[in-house]
Amino acid sequence: MQQYISLDDKYLSAEGIITALVELAQGRGIPLHKLLRGTGIFEQDLYDLSQCFSLSLLLALICQFKTLMKSNDSGFLLGHQLVNDVSPTMQSVRLSPTLGAALKQLQQIRATLAPLFFTRGHIFQEDFYLYLQPSIGMDESLKSYCFEIYSAAFISLLKRVSSHYPHCYFDFTCKRPRHIQEYEQHLGLRVRFEQPYTRWHFDKQLLKCANSESSALRWQQSIAQSELHKNVSQSFVEAVCQRIYRDKNNSLANSAEYFAMSPATFKRKLKQHGVSYSQLQDEQNKLKALHLLGVRQQGNEQVAERLAFYDIPNFRRAFKRWTGITPSQLKI
């Protein structure tokens, strides 16, 4: 049975977001001991290359960073800093020959480089869509902050590997923030809030853009250095979500059996990660319905059948519960 990353599994190195966060905080004059206080991370851990960190430790560090930085743009700055990381893992993405190759590489090493979220990509007609979902349960404030970090990192990566300015659309589930100017400064003007999903969206032709910084030799060297084949994995929450999304007839009992657990153990493990099975099931159904209705322009009957709703009124009621609007309002 495949092993999945749990909240307290120590597998992350200090390279990547932890180092980027520490460097940015120190550059703003925040003492290291103050940044690490109460996080469960100690200064000597950062210098020990054999030391590993868990998702729970990373979240504690991000919360401390957010509190101490006391600025509305700290998440965006951290995202840009992350892309400037010189570790082999980050280099294997930045030196990719095209944006498409960079995103493919990022997907393979996401659990190491961007462990707090996972993405689901779709190409339809002339557009490329990436839907973001948390790998673990988070409150809305922390989730929005982490979305700021990774959205800034994403646009920074787009600018690096694209030959011209990339026009990207950002949709967020959170309410319009007071610090809207920081969103527009770091992400551009194509930003929307109070959407039923968190999504990045751009012209699919960008995927073929040649990366002027790419070096075939250095790219392959960075891949070899980072030993990516050992790092390909999923968080437990991501694995459950992927299974729900693929199979419309998944019940809690069936999923528990798939993960070789009793239903009670399965529910308890999800609760440890801050989520419930019904919550994940609703979210996956919502995302699938939104994409099929809003992007692919399928009818209610087709989408209801894809989601195992054989009664259209029940599907409409469920859709309104998920999104606050009806399917017809989405199409308008």
Rosetta blueprint (number, residue, H / E / L):
1 M L
2 Q L
3 Q L
4 Y L
5 I E
6 S L
7 L L
8 D L
9 D L
10 K L
11 Y L
12 L E
13 S L
14 A L
15 E L
16 G L
17 I H
18 I H
19 T H
20 A H
21 L H
22 V H
23 E H
24 L H
25 A H
26 Q H
27 G H
28 R L
29 G L
30 I L
31 P L
32 L H
33 H H
34 K H
35 L H
36 L H
37 R L
38 G L
39 T L
40 G L
41 I L
42 F L
43 E H
44 Q H
45 D H
46 L H
47 Y H
48 D L
49 L L
50 S L
51 Q L
52 C L
53 F E
54 S L
55 L H
56 S H
57 L H
58 L H
59 L H
60 A H
61 L H
62 I H
63 C H
64 Q H
65 F H
66 K H
67 T H
68 L H
69 M H
70 K L
71 S L
72 N L
73 D L
74 S H
75 G H
76 F H
77 L H
78 L H
79 G H
80 H H
81 Q H
82 L H
83 V H
84 N L
85 D L
86 V L
87 S L
88 P H
89 T H
90 M H
91 Q H
92 S H
93 V H
94 R H
95 L L
96 S L
97 P L
98 T E
99 L H
100 G H
101 A H
102 A H
103 L H
104 K H
105 Q H
106 L H
107 Q H
108 Q H
109 I H
110 R H
111 A H
112 T H
113 L H
114 A L
115 P L
116 L L
117 F E
118 F E
119 T E
120 R E
121 G E
122 H E
123 I E
124 F E
125 Q L
126 E L
127 D E
128 F E
129 Y E
130 L E
131 Y E
132 L E
133 Q E
134 P E
135 S L
136 I L
137 G L
138 M L
139 D L
140 E H
141 S H
142 L H
143 K H
144 S H
145 Y H
146 C H
147 F H
148 E H
149 I H
150 Y H
151 S H
152 A H
153 A H
154 F H
155 I H
156 S H
157 L H
158 L H
159 K H
160 R H
161 V H
162 S L
163 S L
164 H L
165 Y L
166 P L
167 H L
168 C E
169 Y E
170 F E
171 D E
172 F L
173 T L
174 C L
175 K L
176 R L
177 P L
178 R L
179 H L
180 I H
181 Q H
182 E H
183 Y H
184 E H
185 Q H
186 H H
187 L H
188 G L
189 L L
190 R L
191 V E
192 R E
193 F L
194 E L
195 Q L
196 P L
197 Y L
198 T L
199 R E
200 W E
201 H E
202 F E
203 D E
204 K H
205 Q H
206 L H
207 L H
208 K H
209 C L
210 A E
211 N L
212 S L
213 E L
214 S L
215 S L
216 A H
217 L H
218 R H
219 W H
220 Q H
221 Q H
222 S H
223 I H
224 A H
225 Q H
226 S H
227 E L
228 L H
229 H H
230 K H
231 N L
232 V L
233 S L
234 Q L
235 S E
236 F H
237 V H
238 E H
239 A H
240 V H
241 C H
242 Q H
243 R H
244 I H
245 Y H
246 R H
247 D L
248 K L
249 N L
250 N L
251 S L
252 L H
253 A H
254 N H
255 S H
256 A H
257 E H
258 Y H
259 F L
260 A L
261 M L
262 S L
263 P H
264 A H
265 T H
266 F H
267 K H
268 R H
269 K H
270 L H
271 K H
272 Q H
273 H L
274 G L
275 V L
276 S L
277 Y H
278 S H
279 Q H
280 L H
281 Q H
282 D H
283 E H
284 Q H
285 N H
286 K H
287 L H
288 K H
289 A H
290 L H
291 H H
292 L H
293 L H
294 G H
295 V H
296 R L
297 Q L
298 Q L
299 G L
300 N H
301 E H
302 Q H
303 V H
304 A H
305 E H
306 R H
307 L L
308 A L
309 F L
310 Y L
311 D L
312 I H
313 P H
314 N H
315 F H
316 R H
317 R H
318 A H
319 F H
320 K H
321 R H
322 W H
323 T H
324 G L
325 I L
326 T L
327 P H
328 S H
329 Q H
330 L H
331 K H
332 I L
